[in-house]
Amino acid sequence: MTTNNFGISGSEGFLRHLSGEHQAIDHELKAVEGTFERTDPAHSTVEFSKLLATRMNRLKEVLRKHFCEEEGIGCLEEAVARRPRLSHQATLLGQEHGELMADLNRLIEAVEHEPEDDEKLIELKKTFDHFVEMVKLYESNESLLVRRGLNAVLEDV
């Protein structure tokens, strides 16, 4: 039975670890969404921009940590070690790390420029909503690949 540097072993341990990582990411996504929802776009202020930037930076740190683990010895690597034919899919998934981080950096930069009117704030929210969709798709694809690699579901799919 394989044990990684997170101190987890067996398929169930890897899946629990991945689920916990995704929950942490989702928590931060919801914190940013909540900031948008609790703020009247007509009252965009410096304080709002600072709060939104702080929450987005917290999300960035959680994503960065998750991606760094996956680029090291993480659940994806364990899945590929058990099922080498998944390596191409894992590589493609890993390439999304940079794209997602670049998208989030652009969002943070836009927030730090303090959107001064309703239209810019609404456009920023739409861009963030699209980012959330992309992160959720990434998480779904990552979970499926890890489950396939660890034989947790879908034998030899």
Secondary structure as the mmCIF struct_conf table of DSSP 4:
data_model
#
loop_
_struct_conf.conf_type_id
_struct_conf.id
_struct_conf.beg_label_comp_id
_struct_conf.beg_label_asym_id
_struct_conf.beg_label_seq_id
_struct_conf.end_label_comp_id
_struct_conf.end_label_asym_id
_struct_conf.end_label_seq_id
STRN STRN1 THR A 3 THR A 3
TURN_TY1_P TURN_TY1_P1 ASN A 5 PHE A 6
BEND BEND1 GLY A 7 GLY A 7
STRN STRN2 SER A 9 SER A 9
HELX_RH_AL_P HELX_RH_AL_P1 GLY A 10 GLU A 37
TURN_TY1_P TURN_TY1_P2 ARG A 38 ARG A 38
BEND BEND2 THR A 39 THR A 39
HELX_RH_3T_P HELX_RH_3T_P1 PRO A 41 HIS A 43
HELX_RH_AL_P HELX_RH_AL_P2 VAL A 46 GLU A 71
TURN_TY1_P TURN_TY1_P3 GLY A 72 ILE A 73
BEND BEND3 GLY A 74 GLY A 74
HELX_RH_AL_P HELX_RH_AL_P3 CYS A 75 ARG A 82
HELX_RH_3T_P HELX_RH_3T_P2 PRO A 84 LEU A 86
HELX_RH_AL_P HELX_RH_AL_P4 SER A 87 GLU A 112
TURN_TY1_P TURN_TY1_P4 HIS A 113 HIS A 113
BEND BEND4 ASP A 117 ASP A 117
HELX_RH_AL_P HELX_RH_AL_P5 ASP A 118 GLY A 149
TURN_TY1_P TURN_TY1_P5 LEU A 150 ASN A 151
BEND BEND5 ALA A 152 LEU A 154
TURN_TY1_P TURN_TY1_P6 GLU A 155 ASP A 156
#
